Amino acid sequence: MAFTVVEYVREDGLNPYKRWFDSLDAPAATRVAVARARLEAGNTSNLKRIGSIAECRIDWGPGYRIYFLRANLINLVLLCAGDKSTQKRDIERAKQYAKDYRNRL
């Protein structure tokens, strides 16, 4: 099943995922874009559920991670991203963003 993937935007207009993605060099951005395309195509083989959110693991470079929320049967919301070194902090931020996203629905 394919998904529609959208990016979370905070109430102040900041898009945490886009900000992170735009900071990547070209090879890393390519790997992350491929992982996102796989998510959109419904490939969930590299996912790990973490409570109400999920983590997409990219086994390349520093171990990139994309955090998202499954909003409904067909929509995924990209919350934020990072790498293995910032994983704990990123998970906490993703949980906060997911809560904010749900509260604003």
DASUL-V524540 format. One record per backbone hydrogen bond with DSSP energy under -1.0 kcal/mol. NH is the residue of the N-H (numbers start at 1). CO is the residue of the C=O. E is the energy in kcal/mol with one decimal. If there is no record, write none. Layout:
nh = (NH NH)
co = (CO CO)
e = (E E)
This chain:
nh = (3 4 6 8 10 13 19 20 21 22 23 24 29 30 31 32 33 34 35 36 37 38 39 40 41 42 43 47 48 50 53 54 55 56 57 58 60 63 65 66 67 68 69 71 71 72 76 77 78 79 80 82 84 86 87 90 91 92 93 94 95 96 97 98 99 100 101 102 103 104 105)
co = (40 74 76 78 14 10 15 16 17 18 20 21 25 26 27 28 29 30 31 32 33 34 35 36 37 39 38 44 55 53 50 68 48 66 46 64 58 60 82 56 80 54 77 69 75 75 4 69 6 67 67 65 62 83 84 86 87 88 89 90 91 92 93 94 95 96 97 98 99 100 102)
e = (-2.4 -3.6 -2.7 -3.1 -3.1 -2.1 -2.5 -1.9 -3.1 -2.9 -1.2 -1.6 -2.8 -2.2 -1.8 -2.5 -2.6 -2.1 -2.0 -2.4 -2.4 -2.2 -2.0 -2.6 -1.9 -1.6 -2.8 -1.2 -2.1 -2.9 -1.8 -2.4 -2.6 -3.0 -2.6 -2.7 -2.2 -2.0 -2.9 -2.0 -2.9 -2.3 -2.2 -1.0 -1.6 -1.2 -2.8 -3.0 -3.3 -3.0 -1.2 -2.3 -1.2 -1.6 -1.0 -2.8 -2.6 -1.8 -2.3 -2.8 -2.3 -2.0 -2.8 -2.6 -2.1 -2.4 -2.8 -2.4 -2.3 -1.6 -1.1)
